Structures are given as C-alpha cells and as structure tokens.
C-alpha cells in the first residue's frame, strides 16, 4: 500500500531550445512543488524567470548526484514534493536521474511529466526507418572503446541512434565509414528546436566531406542506418586493420576489434595484422 505521508517526485521534461515547447502540465508542476533539483541552477532559473515562476532551485548533476540523492529522499520522506529537471530535455536519458530512481523506496510516488527530448525529436523526422532501433547515448571517448562499441552495434543490423558533441563528430563519422561502409546512410540532427536547427541525411562519405568544409558546431543527434550485410570480406577488414595501425592501435586491440566483425580465428587475424604492419 502506498503511503500518503511521503512527497511525490516529478520527473519533468523541459525544452531543448525553444521555450514554447514546454507543456502546461510541466509549468503547473514547477509552480506547485516545494523544491526543484536541477542539473544547472543557472539555466533552470532562466527558464523559471521566463515563465515568472519563483521557486527554490538546488543543484543535482553528474558530479553530485550520489551525494544529493540522500538529500532529495529526506525531503520526500518529509512530505515535500520535488521536481527533477535537467538542462534540457528529459531526465535520465543520458542525463542525471537514474541513480536517484534506482534507490527510491517503493512507497515513494514517481510521476513522469513528459515533454521534449532530442531523441524523440530526431526520430520523428528521420528518413531512416526507426520502427525498431538501438539508442546508445554518448559513445566512449577513447578511440579503442568507441570503435569496439560501434563494431558491436553494427552486428545488430538495426538503426542506431546516438548523441555526439561537436568535438568528436568528425571522428565518429570516420569510424562509421570504416565499420559500416562508405555508402551507409546517416542522419545528422543539429541544435533541434533552436535558431540554427539543421537536419541532414546523406552517405557517411559525403557527410565527412561536408563537415571538413563546415566545422561542426552545437549538439548533435546521429542516426546510423542498419548495416546491409553483417558479413565483411577479408579485403574490407584488411583496410580497417591498416587504418587502425596508422592510428597507433596495439596488435592486441586490433585483433579484438576485428574479431567482432569477422569469423576468422584470432590467430589468423593476428597474422594479417603483422603482415600489414610490416608492409606499411
């Protein structure tokens, strides 16, 4: 039985750019709760000021979410109603929120207040079929880990949706080119709902050329079309080996990556790595 002595936790979606995208329900919740916990106090106060809402805002971000979770729970236990918001979009989708939700007692009511998400915005205008897809958030920053993750995703043979920053977008496109192939269709969704909103669908090779001439700015959602064939020819993986060698990957790392996309034995792949390394 749910105890009515506790407060409610509202997980509130906020606009990702255009403030008019906020829902009436979200505004009413932000007005009525006792406290708001936000990824950025400054950004949330700008939102509240725009809608003439006066409310105490506390910090809750990736650096303090473990520590602040106990504070939020203590308020809820004292019958205080709390709203959880992030800088933009929906909490817990590649943003703080999951840790708190994972440790809440079952007698605390969690109420979603749906709204904008860059993920759903991109999917709604994607020219790549997304009746089924994999969402993988931000890929690892380290080259080795990112290539391994992309290689694993490519084997699933369904579209992949990810987030990426302007700093790593070009490297990501090069990785897609190497693992998926040069003709792979990719959707690029930049600054959705904002002034410089840009939506591009093209082959990964054309997108690499485009962003070489137009350095990326802003925040990106990237949708990669399903790989047409899971199997790769030896000639294709030989090209990947050469590219990985030139990027200073170790023999061991290269073998592990290639094994994800080839049925050849590790011994055979290792022999090919040595052969190509000696020929460069």
DADA-V54321 format. One record per helix or strand of 3 or more residues. SS is the DSSP state (2 for helix, 1 for strand). FROM is the first residue (numbers start at 1). TO is the last residue. If there is no record, write none. Layout:
[[SS & FROM & TO] [SS & FROM & TO]]
//
This chain:
[[1 & 9 & 12] [2 & 19 & 21] [2 & 24 & 32] [1 & 35 & 38] [2 & 41 & 50] [1 & 57 & 59] [2 & 65 & 77] [1 & 82 & 85] [2 & 98 & 103] [1 & 110 & 113] [2 & 118 & 124] [1 & 133 & 138] [2 & 143 & 154] [1 & 159 & 165] [2 & 169 & 180] [1 & 185 & 190] [1 & 198 & 203] [2 & 204 & 213] [1 & 219 & 224] [2 & 234 & 246] [2 & 251 & 259] [2 & 266 & 279]]
//
